[in-house]
Amino acid sequence: MTLTSKSPVVLKVILDPDTVENIQGVVIQATAKKYKNKKENPAYAIMQKVWANKRKNGLDNYKTYQYKEYEKIQFDLNNIDSTFMDRKIFNKVGFIFKYADSAANGKLSLPVFLNESIYNIYGENQPGKKEKKDLIAQKTSGFQDNQIMATTVKNLYKEINIYDNTLNFFNIGFQSPVSTAGFSTYDYNLIDSISIRGQECYHLKYFPRRKDVLAFIGDLYISKDNFAVVKVSLKSTKKMNVNFVNGVFTELEFDNPDENTFLPLKNTTEFDLSLINKSKSSHGMLAKRTVDYSGYQFNKEINPTIFKNEAPKTSAEITKSDAFWAKNRSDSLNVEETGVYKMLSQLKEVPKFKRFIKIYEVLSSGYYNVGHAIDIGDLYSTFGSNIIEGNRLRMGARTYFSANDDWRIQGYGAYGFKDHQFKYGVEVKYMFNKVNRFQIGVGTRRDILQLGVALTGDDGIMSRSFASSSLFSRGDNTSLSSSSQTSVYTSIDPWENFQIRVDGTLQSIKSANNELFDLTYNYNNQIRKTVNDSHVTLSLIANPGAKFSETGIDRYSHTTLAPTFVLKYTHGLQGLFNADFKYNKLQFLYKQPILTGVWGKSIINFEAGKTFETLPLALQNIIPGNQSYNLIPNTFALLNYYEFVADSYSTLNIEHHFNGKILSYIPLIKKLKLREIAIFRAAYGTLSQASKDINRSKIQYSAPSDHVYYEYGFGIENIGFGNLRILRVDFNWRGNYLDRPNISKFGIKAGFQVNF
């Protein structure tokens, strides 16, 4: 409770004897007590000993470990009042409000999603680190059939270590109150001593020095014996600059079995979410997660088969009886939680609710399902335009019976109203084994494409680059190619987050319009306009630490801070299906978002590659330009298409998102909640004389070999109002190679992005 009036305020606090027991005392705290320097603060001496005795997770200190984890996730609609309940949208579904519960603010909250899960966790630290999270039981109400919703719900919550300097919420870095740099962000007050589970603890309160930083208000309970954190609460500030989030509350409890370790006992996290604005009266969602850890066992032999990959468990395997749940829950469900299952079972039979779910599915996925068998879409790719095709109309469809499908057939047809040509693409893929995701696929495509906009690109038949149909671009995009391609692939995941993929491709590439874009080259003293190519590609893809929702042939990745490593080797098969060239190409990609404490997050993308033989432009490595006005990741904003060609290359793309760290110091600007971005891009490459000599087109083959080509700039993101801050604008400058014709020295790019 915050009191802002300077006049005396009389408060009458009524405690309910049914819910409040054994009150040991009441503390009224105005603000953090100020000290001349931190060394005068008794809390500083305590925190110094906490840092000196910084704990390691006890699980890492044993050869093996086992424990049980009970997780409960619940979503409630909050701030429900009579006006809200009387809206037309709730006609015929008004019965749901019988299950609403009174909240602390006197208004109602209505549970709409409840998920309970029980896991057995097995871990091994020696000789190598392994861990298996075995799902034993799951009970879900609400949107359990919607994979995207389930992924979103799980992805909201991150595992945090209170001893880390930076805590990850929504992939945004918050300063930990236990950070060694904590006194630069927080003021600490020693309140008193208190006993928690038989341990005598110091009770510290902490407050952020500034209200608009990514930090918390809360309580720390530090053991007097070993200066370990026994319990901590973290509550976000009211001026937290995080979209769609009004507030965050987390409470962590630990056991400290010895002087060097800590074990998690309980994690309770609540997110107060709203879509439009952050006013107290706004209707939103309260997302609550509770995790209980129990049954710890250490140095007990674990059967090696436990760690083998296995297929995701079916619904039948993890569905348990009510008696099982009554016995295995850490805490019994309250009346409102129990009613969620019954209420949502009724709601799913209401036609109006079914229509709402259908609309949500279409908007979120871009596909409209017909008869639980066919998806029509992608609806967002229906319309496009380019200088060759004019206005372009595209219609597509795919088989979709459920998220557990082992196979998929998908295809599209497109028509250009200027060139009057029909284009198409078809792909079939099948997964033989859900354990290692072994699958094969085959596809064919004939289309107009913008090539050369990705160095380590997607090998999929159904993919299409942004520049192929840009509605708005800088100048006319004439460098389009007509491509006929047939591919077959197979892939397998022999280990978790590691994929081996082999692609075989037959393709024919020519200019979509020879008068506008010239691809001619010298081949054995013959002038050719069409490139015939057959090649095989081996790809090794590693995503250590990544999280996926694996169901069927398609899987959805969670947004994490996990890195991605890709190593690709391509071999050209001269003579196979009249292929013109034998060649070898090696490519590498590394990308990762990295939290940098209170200074935000860096997103790094590094690529390098080399082609060892002479190739024409259609098969060369093109430093990816972006002539559209859209924000396109990992492209160069001020490069024209095909401006730089290279046999060997390396590129670096860095964006640093400050999350408003700098702009929050400017009095008027900080009210807009804008966030700043620093941008730097660089490319270096070389091109052999033989590759230049093969050219017979009007395009001059050129590599950024005299100097490292670079761009720099800044961006402003989080532009909007309330919580709808989805616009980003980048301002880019070209650093060198300024004497070239038809270039842009400065450019503005804009786009929409939805993030926290």
NORKAPE-V766153 format. One record per backbone hydrogen bond with DSSP energy under -0.5 kcal/mol. NH is the residue of the N-H (numbers start at 0). CO is the residue of the C=O. E is the energy in kcal/mol with one decimal. If there is no record, write none. Layout:
nh = (NH;NH)
co = (CO;CO)
e = (E;E)
//
This chain:
nh = (3;10;12;13;14;16;18;19;20;28;29;39;40;41;43;44;45;46;47;48;49;50;51;52;53;55;57;59;60;61;64;65;66;67;68;69;70;70;71;72;73;74;75;76;77;79;84;85;86;89;90;92;95;96;97;98;99;100;102;105;107;108;109;110;111;112;113;114;115;116;117;118;119;120;120;121;122;123;124;125;129;131;133;133;134;135;135;136;137;138;140;142;145;146;149;150;151;152;153;154;155;155;156;161;163;166;168;168;169;171;173;174;175;178;181;183;184;185;186;188;190;190;191;193;195;195;198;200;201;202;203;203;204;205;206;208;212;214;216;217;218;219;220;221;221;222;223;226;229;229;230;231;232;233;234;235;236;238;239;241;242;244;245;245;246;248;249;250;251;252;253;254;256;261;262;264;265;266;267;268;269;270;271;272;272;273;274;281;283;284;285;286;286;287;287;288;289;290;291;292;293;296;298;305;306;307;317;318;319;324;325;326;327;328;337;338;339;339;340;340;341;342;343;344;345;346;347;348;349;350;353;354;355;356;357;358;359;360;361;362;363;364;365;367;368;369;370;372;373;374;375;376;376;378;380;381;383;384;385;389;391;392;393;394;396;397;398;399;404;407;409;410;411;412;413;414;415;416;416;417;419;422;423;424;425;426;427;428;429;430;431;431;432;436;437;438;439;440;441;442;443;444;445;446;448;448;450;456;462;467;468;469;473;474;477;479;480;481;482;482;483;484;485;486;487;488;489;490;491;492;493;494;497;498;499;500;501;502;503;504;505;506;507;508;509;510;511;515;516;518;520;521;522;522;525;527;527;530;531;532;532;534;535;536;537;538;538;539;540;540;541;542;545;548;549;550;550;551;551;552;555;557;559;562;563;564;565;566;567;568;569;570;571;572;573;574;575;576;577;578;579;582;584;585;586;587;588;589;590;591;593;595;598;599;600;601;602;603;603;604;605;606;607;608;609;610;611;618;619;619;620;621;622;622;624;625;625;628;630;631;634;635;636;638;642;644;645;646;647;648;649;650;651;652;653;654;655;656;656;657;657;660;663;664;665;666;669;670;671;672;673;674;676;677;678;679;680;681;682;683;684;685;691;692;693;694;695;700;704;708;708;710;711;712;713;714;715;716;718;720;722;723;723;724;725;726;727;728;729;730;731;731;732;733;734;735;739;742;743;746;748;749;750;752;754)
co = (1;8;10;11;12;14;15;15;18;26;27;36;37;39;40;40;41;42;43;44;45;46;47;48;50;259;261;56;57;58;122;296;120;293;118;291;68;116;289;114;287;112;285;109;283;107;80;81;83;86;87;89;92;93;94;95;96;108;106;102;79;100;76;108;74;74;140;72;138;70;136;68;133;66;118;131;64;129;62;62;123;121;119;131;132;117;133;117;317;115;113;140;142;144;145;146;147;148;149;150;151;152;153;159;160;173;166;171;155;168;166;213;164;175;178;180;181;181;206;204;188;202;202;200;193;198;195;193;221;191;201;219;188;217;186;184;209;212;234;205;232;203;230;201;219;227;199;222;220;227;220;251;218;249;216;247;214;210;236;239;755;241;243;271;271;269;233;267;231;265;229;262;254;55;254;252;252;290;250;288;248;286;246;270;284;243;282;278;77;272;75;270;284;73;285;268;71;266;69;264;67;65;63;302;303;304;313;314;317;320;321;322;323;324;333;334;335;336;336;337;337;338;339;340;341;342;343;345;346;348;349;350;351;352;353;354;355;356;357;358;359;360;361;375;366;373;368;369;369;397;367;374;395;365;377;378;391;468;389;385;383;414;381;412;410;374;408;372;401;428;426;396;424;394;422;392;420;390;414;388;415;413;445;411;443;409;441;407;439;405;429;437;437;432;432;490;429;488;427;486;425;484;423;482;446;480;448;454;459;464;465;466;626;472;475;477;448;509;446;480;507;444;505;442;503;440;501;438;499;435;491;497;494;540;491;538;489;536;487;534;485;532;483;530;481;528;479;512;512;516;527;693;520;525;522;520;525;508;529;506;530;504;570;502;568;500;536;566;498;538;564;496;542;555;547;548;553;402;553;404;548;546;557;543;590;541;588;539;586;537;584;535;582;533;571;578;572;574;574;575;531;580;569;609;567;607;565;605;563;603;601;599;595;596;656;593;654;591;601;652;589;650;587;648;585;646;583;615;615;616;645;619;620;643;451;635;638;471;749;629;631;623;634;635;639;701;620;685;685;608;683;606;681;604;679;602;677;600;654;655;675;657;659;661;662;664;665;667;668;669;668;716;714;655;712;653;710;651;708;649;703;647;687;688;689;691;519;698;702;682;706;680;732;678;730;676;728;674;726;723;275;275;720;722;723;718;750;715;748;713;729;746;711;744;709;709;736;739;637;731;729;628;727;725;752)
e = (-0.5;-0.6;-0.6;-0.6;-0.5;-0.7;-1.4;-1.8;-0.5;-0.6;-0.5;-1.5;-1.1;-0.5;-1.5;-0.8;-1.3;-2.6;-2.3;-1.4;-1.7;-2.6;-2.2;-1.6;-1.4;-1.6;-3.1;-1.9;-1.3;-0.8;-2.1;-2.2;-1.6;-3.3;-2.4;-2.4;-0.5;-2.9;-2.6;-2.8;-2.9;-2.3;-2.1;-3.1;-1.8;-2.6;-2.2;-1.5;-1.3;-1.7;-2.3;-1.9;-1.9;-1.5;-1.6;-1.7;-1.2;-2.8;-3.5;-1.7;-2.3;-2.7;-2.8;-0.5;-3.1;-1.5;-0.7;-2.8;-2.8;-2.6;-2.3;-2.8;-2.3;-3.0;-0.5;-2.5;-2.7;-2.7;-2.8;-1.1;-2.8;-2.9;-2.7;-0.8;-0.7;-2.9;-0.6;-1.4;-2.6;-2.5;-2.4;-0.6;-2.0;-0.8;-2.4;-2.5;-2.3;-2.6;-2.2;-2.2;-0.9;-0.8;-1.1;-0.5;-2.3;-3.3;-0.8;-2.2;-0.5;-1.6;-2.6;-1.8;-2.3;-1.5;-2.0;-1.6;-1.4;-3.3;-3.0;-2.9;-0.7;-3.0;-0.9;-2.3;-0.5;-2.7;-2.1;-2.9;-3.2;-3.0;-0.6;-3.0;-2.7;-2.1;-2.4;-3.2;-0.8;-1.7;-3.1;-1.8;-0.6;-3.1;-2.4;-2.3;-0.6;-3.0;-2.8;-1.5;-2.8;-0.6;-1.2;-2.1;-2.3;-3.0;-2.4;-2.4;-0.8;-0.6;-1.3;-1.5;-1.8;-1.2;-0.5;-3.7;-1.3;-2.5;-2.5;-2.8;-2.6;-2.3;-2.6;-2.8;-0.5;-1.4;-2.9;-2.9;-1.4;-2.3;-2.6;-2.8;-3.2;-2.8;-2.7;-0.8;-3.7;-1.4;-0.5;-1.4;-0.7;-3.0;-3.3;-3.0;-0.7;-3.3;-0.6;-3.0;-2.6;-2.4;-2.5;-2.4;-2.3;-2.5;-2.4;-2.2;-1.3;-1.3;-1.2;-0.9;-0.6;-1.8;-2.4;-1.5;-2.1;-2.0;-2.4;-1.8;-0.8;-0.8;-0.6;-0.6;-0.7;-2.8;-2.6;-1.4;-1.7;-2.4;-1.9;-1.4;-1.9;-0.5;-2.0;-2.2;-1.8;-2.3;-2.2;-2.4;-2.3;-2.5;-2.2;-2.5;-2.3;-2.2;-2.5;-2.3;-0.6;-3.5;-0.5;-1.5;-1.9;-3.3;-2.7;-0.5;-2.3;-3.2;-1.7;-1.3;-1.8;-0.5;-1.5;-2.3;-3.3;-2.3;-2.7;-2.6;-2.3;-2.1;-2.4;-3.2;-1.4;-2.4;-2.6;-2.5;-2.4;-2.6;-2.6;-2.3;-1.7;-2.6;-0.5;-2.4;-1.4;-3.1;-2.0;-1.9;-2.6;-2.9;-2.8;-2.3;-2.7;-3.1;-0.6;-2.4;-1.2;-0.7;-0.7;-2.3;-2.2;-2.3;-2.6;-2.7;-2.4;-2.8;-2.5;-2.3;-0.5;-2.9;-0.8;-0.9;-0.6;-1.1;-0.9;-0.6;-5.6;-0.9;-1.1;-1.4;-3.2;-3.3;-2.7;-0.6;-2.3;-3.1;-2.8;-2.7;-2.2;-2.7;-2.0;-2.2;-2.2;-3.5;-0.7;-0.8;-1.7;-3.0;-2.9;-2.5;-2.8;-2.5;-3.1;-3.0;-2.8;-3.0;-2.5;-2.4;-1.9;-0.5;-2.3;-1.0;-2.6;-0.5;-2.0;-2.9;-0.6;-3.3;-1.0;-2.8;-0.7;-2.9;-0.5;-2.9;-0.5;-2.4;-2.0;-2.9;-2.8;-3.2;-0.5;-2.7;-2.6;-0.5;-2.8;-2.7;-2.3;-3.2;-0.9;-0.6;-0.7;-1.2;-0.8;-3.0;-1.6;-3.1;-0.8;-0.6;-2.4;-2.7;-2.4;-2.4;-2.7;-2.5;-2.8;-2.7;-3.1;-3.4;-0.9;-2.4;-1.4;-0.6;-1.3;-0.8;-2.7;-0.5;-2.6;-2.6;-2.6;-3.0;-2.3;-2.7;-1.8;-2.1;-3.3;-3.1;-1.6;-1.4;-2.4;-2.9;-3.0;-2.5;-0.5;-2.0;-3.3;-2.1;-2.2;-2.2;-2.5;-2.6;-2.6;-1.5;-0.6;-1.1;-0.9;-0.7;-0.5;-1.9;-0.5;-1.1;-1.3;-1.3;-0.8;-0.7;-1.0;-2.6;-0.7;-1.3;-1.8;-3.4;-2.4;-2.5;-1.6;-2.5;-2.2;-2.9;-2.6;-2.4;-3.0;-2.0;-2.6;-3.4;-0.5;-0.7;-2.3;-1.5;-1.9;-1.8;-1.6;-0.7;-2.7;-0.8;-1.9;-1.1;-0.6;-2.3;-2.1;-2.3;-2.5;-2.3;-2.5;-2.6;-2.5;-2.5;-1.3;-1.9;-1.5;-2.5;-1.2;-1.1;-1.7;-0.7;-2.2;-2.2;-0.6;-2.4;-2.1;-1.7;-1.7;-2.2;-2.8;-2.7;-2.1;-1.4;-4.3;-0.7;-1.8;-1.7;-0.6;-1.9;-2.5;-2.5;-3.2;-3.2;-0.5;-2.9;-3.1;-2.5;-2.6;-0.6;-0.6;-0.6;-0.6;-2.1;-1.9;-2.5;-2.1;-2.7;-0.7)
//
